[in-house]
Amino acid sequence: MPFHGLLPRPLPADEVTIGQLLVHPLHPERGGFYSHQARQEVDELNDYHIQLRYKDLFAVDTEGRFSANYGAKFDLGRVYRQPNLLSVTAEQMIQRTSQHPVRAFNAVLEDPEAREWILQTIQDGQDLYVVLGITELKNAVFKRARLRDAGASNRLAEQPLEKNAKVPRAVRRNSTFGLDGDRHVSGVFGMDVRRVTARITTPQEPHRLSDIGYRWSYFDIPSSGNTKAQLMVGLGEALETNELRMMLDLTAEDVQTNLDTISQLSLDAASAAASPMLRPSSPALRGRSPSPYPATVRV
């Protein structure tokens, strides 16, 4: 099965699920809604695919975001000029996909609480998205990859990621005296996430040109009185990898990375100071080297 839209960074698996409404696909913590009323119907429409010993090849852009994935049997011409490649091996790849996305989305819309949430969200001026597919990797290991034989073949040369590599923070190695091994990462690496458009109109109001390409549903608003207002909700196409990549604001993540680095350096320094190999009276801690000559004792 094809990989869902590659996320620029992985998300925790317990933060997103099929049928979930979001205000930002890369930041589920900013707001969302999950319909428990529609859960059974949405789950019955899902198709599951599990692959053991999964392998892939990812490309990372200059800002440290995942930008493309090429599969284990990649096309040499597509990766030949890619300067920043990572090989990926995972114990499992678990993919959940809605076989009928429109039906699944309509099941969510049948929940009055979901429509109330959508109304409040558009009144707040926020964007809307819905998750309709998830690709999850279990215990994935990332390594720096380069083409061997000057790109004459598909063979890869792999080596561990360097410390503080320009890659998503979740897959970066820790700084613990260089003794750490490969880092295992589990999470959501791909999503079928679709843009949702909603607005309050009247049944007589015509559609706009921008409405083309959406699948529309219409719901009366009971509290609208004699105006007979309606909520119209449209389901768009799945976001592409590049669209998701450009939605990631790296400013806050870079700040957090710097704070994590400073914290780790502090922990390393504290561990070194507590080492039994360095005693408080050691010249290394006093800032000078011991003299090679014994002290002269005057009588």
Summary of the structure (lengths in Angstrom):
residues: 299
radius of gyration: 26.4
end to end distance: 89.0
largest distance: 112.2
contacts: 816
relative contact order: 0.17
helix: 28%
strand: 34%
